[in-house]
């Protein structure tokens, strides 16, 4: 049989907290650039016009 003692419980708790922190960091890291692009759409919209003016 499997015995689940205090050491295993502590290991499980620490691993769960670490996974939660890592997941939160990944989500925050993905949302940051998306929010920045959302706040400055005019910079992305003006880029093609500026490049087309240079070609002419």
ABEGO torsion letter per residue (X at the ends): XBBBBAAAAAAAAAAAAAAAAAAAAAAAAAAAAAAAAAABAAAAAAAAAAAAAAAX
